[in-house]
């Protein structure tokens, strides 16, 4: 029982941090977007822009069991990215927010860079550390 607790604890901690990083990056994306369109810098405005993508992110984290391998690029990063964009755009459309093609393209590329990119950086750093330890 104690060995299970010791392997679950760190895994849950890593998953919580990964979810937090994903959510922060989605909020940063929303903030950058609002800023580039000279929209008011308010918490309510930021939430209005971010919530569809945050909801998509949360759904994918649950449905795709992302917490099992939260740092994996293919098992976590790609589904989180696709889900955040696809569900985010769906929720934007359903709530009367814009889904113009240029915005969809920018959101798709930017969120790919952010949600997959940070995991790629972690993978590279981890690989370099392992290489240094074995040398």
C-alpha positions as CSV (number, residue, x, y, z in Angstrom):
1,X,0.0,0.0,0.0
2,X,2.8,2.4,0.9
3,X,4.6,1.8,-2.4
4,X,1.4,2.7,-4.3
5,X,1.1,5.9,-2.4
6,X,4.7,6.8,-3.1
7,X,4.3,6.4,-6.9
8,X,0.9,8.1,-7.0
9,X,1.9,11.1,-5.0
10,X,4.7,12.4,-7.3
11,X,2.6,11.4,-10.4
12,X,-0.4,13.5,-9.1
13,X,1.9,16.4,-8.3
14,X,3.4,16.3,-11.8
15,X,-0.1,16.1,-13.3
16,X,-1.3,19.0,-11.2
17,X,1.7,21.1,-12.3
18,X,1.2,20.1,-16.0
19,X,-2.5,21.1,-15.8
20,X,-1.6,24.4,-14.2
21,X,1.0,25.1,-16.9
22,X,-1.5,24.2,-19.6
23,X,-4.1,26.5,-18.1
24,X,-1.7,29.4,-17.6
25,X,-0.6,29.1,-21.2
26,X,-4.2,29.2,-22.4
27,X,-4.7,32.4,-20.3
28,X,-1.5,33.9,-21.7
29,X,-2.7,33.1,-25.2
30,X,-6.0,34.8,-24.5
31,X,-4.2,37.8,-23.0
32,X,-1.9,38.2,-26.0
33,X,-4.9,37.9,-28.3
34,X,-6.8,40.6,-26.4
35,X,-3.8,42.8,-26.3
36,X,-3.2,42.5,-30.0
37,X,-6.8,43.7,-30.7
38,X,-6.5,46.6,-28.2
39,X,-9.2,45.1,-26.0
40,X,-9.6,46.3,-22.4
41,X,-7.2,44.6,-20.0
42,X,-9.8,43.4,-17.5
43,X,-10.1,40.1,-15.6
44,X,-13.6,39.7,-16.9
45,X,-12.5,40.3,-20.5
46,X,-9.6,37.9,-20.1
47,X,-12.0,35.2,-18.7
48,X,-14.5,35.8,-21.5
49,X,-11.8,35.1,-24.1
50,X,-10.1,32.2,-22.2
51,X,-13.0,30.2,-20.9
52,X,-13.9,28.3,-24.1
53,X,-10.3,27.1,-24.4
54,X,-10.0,26.4,-20.7
55,X,-13.2,24.3,-20.8
56,X,-11.9,22.4,-23.8
57,X,-8.6,21.8,-22.0
58,X,-10.4,20.5,-18.9
59,X,-12.6,18.2,-20.9
60,X,-9.6,16.7,-22.8
61,X,-7.7,16.3,-19.6
62,X,-10.6,14.2,-18.2
63,X,-11.6,12.3,-21.4
64,X,-8.1,11.5,-22.7
65,X,-6.7,10.5,-19.2
66,X,-3.9,13.1,-19.7
67,X,-3.0,12.9,-16.0
68,X,-1.6,9.4,-16.6
69,X,1.3,10.8,-18.8
70,X,1.0,14.5,-18.5
71,X,4.4,15.3,-19.9
72,X,4.2,13.0,-22.9
73,X,4.1,14.9,-26.2
74,X,1.9,12.4,-28.2
75,X,-0.3,11.0,-25.4
76,X,-0.8,14.4,-23.6
77,X,0.4,17.4,-25.6
78,X,-1.2,16.6,-28.9
79,X,-4.7,15.7,-27.5
80,X,-4.6,18.7,-25.2
81,X,-3.7,21.0,-28.1
82,X,-6.3,19.6,-30.5
83,X,-9.0,19.5,-27.8
84,X,-8.4,23.0,-26.5
85,X,-8.6,24.4,-30.0
86,X,-11.5,22.2,-31.4
87,X,-13.6,22.4,-28.3
88,X,-12.6,26.0,-27.6
89,X,-13.8,27.0,-31.1
90,X,-17.0,25.0,-30.6
91,X,-17.7,26.8,-27.3
92,X,-16.9,30.2,-28.9
93,X,-19.3,29.5,-31.7
94,X,-22.0,28.3,-29.4
95,X,-21.6,31.4,-27.2
96,X,-21.7,33.8,-30.1
97,X,-18.0,34.6,-30.0
98,X,-16.0,34.9,-33.3
99,X,-14.5,31.9,-35.1
100,X,-13.1,33.6,-38.2
101,X,-10.7,31.4,-40.2
102,X,-7.6,33.6,-39.5
103,X,-8.3,33.4,-35.7
104,X,-8.7,29.6,-36.0
105,X,-5.4,29.4,-37.8
106,X,-3.6,31.7,-35.3
107,X,-5.1,29.9,-32.3
108,X,-4.2,26.5,-33.7
109,X,-0.6,27.4,-34.4
110,X,-0.1,29.4,-31.2
111,X,-1.6,26.8,-28.9
112,X,0.4,24.0,-30.6
113,X,3.6,26.0,-29.9
114,X,2.6,26.5,-26.3
115,X,0.9,23.3,-25.3
116,X,3.2,20.9,-27.1
117,X,6.3,23.2,-27.0
118,X,6.6,23.2,-23.2
119,X,6.4,19.4,-23.1
120,X,9.1,19.2,-25.8
121,X,11.4,21.5,-23.8
122,X,10.8,19.3,-20.7
123,X,11.6,16.2,-22.8
124,X,14.8,17.7,-24.1
125,X,16.0,18.9,-20.7
126,X,15.2,15.5,-19.2
127,X,17.1,13.7,-21.9
128,X,20.1,16.0,-21.4
129,X,20.1,15.5,-17.6
130,X,20.0,11.7,-18.1
131,X,22.9,11.9,-20.5
132,X,24.9,14.0,-18.0
133,X,24.2,11.6,-15.2
134,X,25.3,8.6,-17.2
135,X,28.5,10.3,-18.3
